[in-house]
Amino acid sequence: MNSPELYVGIMSGTSLDGVDAALVQLANGQVRLVGTHYLPYEQSLKHTLLDLHHSTSDELHRAQLTGNELAHLYAAATAELLQKTNTLPQQVRAIGCHGQTIRHCPDQGYTLQLGNAALLAELSGITVVSDFRSRDIAAGGQGAPLVPAFHDKMLRHPDIHRVIINIGGISNLTDLPPNRPTTGFDCGPGNLLMDAWVAQHHGESYDKDGAWAASGKLIPALLQALLDEPYLPSLPPKSCGRDLFNMDWLNRKLHGNEAAADVQATLLEFTTCAIADAIRRFCVGAQEIYLCGGGAHNDALVQHLRASLPDSRIQATNTLGLSADWLEAIAFAWLAQQAIQGQCANLPAVTGARHPCILGAIWQA
């Protein structure tokens, strides 16, 4: 039996809202969440990251400076997490840090996450594992999604067909059918477009409980224009991000005279349809659907999903003993352990890689 090890998982995702840091104990295929900490992004950092998603003047220099800023933020989140849990840095085997994605272009052979892992190792005094996607892309894969391998280990049931849906900025699914290989892919936008639209019109970071969307009316022609995106029916393996789904993409679908609340209602239905259609096409027979990520708290979205998928039981991953809010951060703690132990952690059936790979670059403290 392996001795229990402590890892920190750090996740800052497509929503650009902040840093999730989770202290996780891992041993013998079991996971225990010891503590969590969240640090929100300053608006200035969020704006810089949004700008860096596009080619701008002096972007290489600005990207490096932003990576340093993120490393300091990740180090602060780690220090505050360890203080909350009375844990010393030397008790932590490694930090698994996803970094902040500003480019994801697997079809062109690269992905880019900012975070300066070397600086994070220096600041924290803890070994850091980062850059989890590049090795899979080098082997011909999408480099995403990464969490299905973790779901496969922790959430699979021998007799029940489960699907795990992570609804962050982008929504992705993991299909866990009994007696068949695990598959998964990015479905399309999760909260990304809804968050951007409510920020533009109300200055809020998200639509709490989907209340604003619920106040509007569906615009059928707009919904169809959104659903006509070729990415949605394309066959997996596939992945996406802000490189495809962004406000420029949305604005090209609008006439400009739509009521703002009606657009929000339509965006919520678009997210629902992208998820539900993916499940109906690629996860036939799903009995249980478990939600995680920020979208699991959007009551209107959950209600729409339940109406769209009446034959499946839909609930949060909390019912399986893994927090819906912290599941991705926990997964990156596990991915760090896989790298430290020299274990492959990609699923070629998910990413399309030619073979299994050890994921992540290791920066020793």
Secondary structure, 3 states (H helix, E strand, C coil): CCCCEEEEEEECCCCCCEEEEEEEEEECCEEEEEEEEEEECCHHHHHHHHHHCCCCCCHHHHHHHHHHHHHHHHHHHHHHHHHHCCCCHHHEEEEEECCEEEEEEHHHCEEEEECCHHHHHHHHCCCEEECCCHHHHHCCCCCCCCCHHHHHHHCCCCCCCEEEEEECCEEEEEEECCCCCCEEEEEEECCHHHHHHHHHHHCCCCCHHHHHHHHCCCCHHHHHHHHCCCCCCCCCCCCCCCCCCCHHHHHCCCCCCCCHHHHHHHHHHHHHHHHHHHHHHHCCCCCEEEEECHHHHCHHHHHHHHHHCCCCEEEEHHHHCCCCCCHHHHHHHHHHHHHHCCCCCCCHHHHCCCCCCCCCEEECC
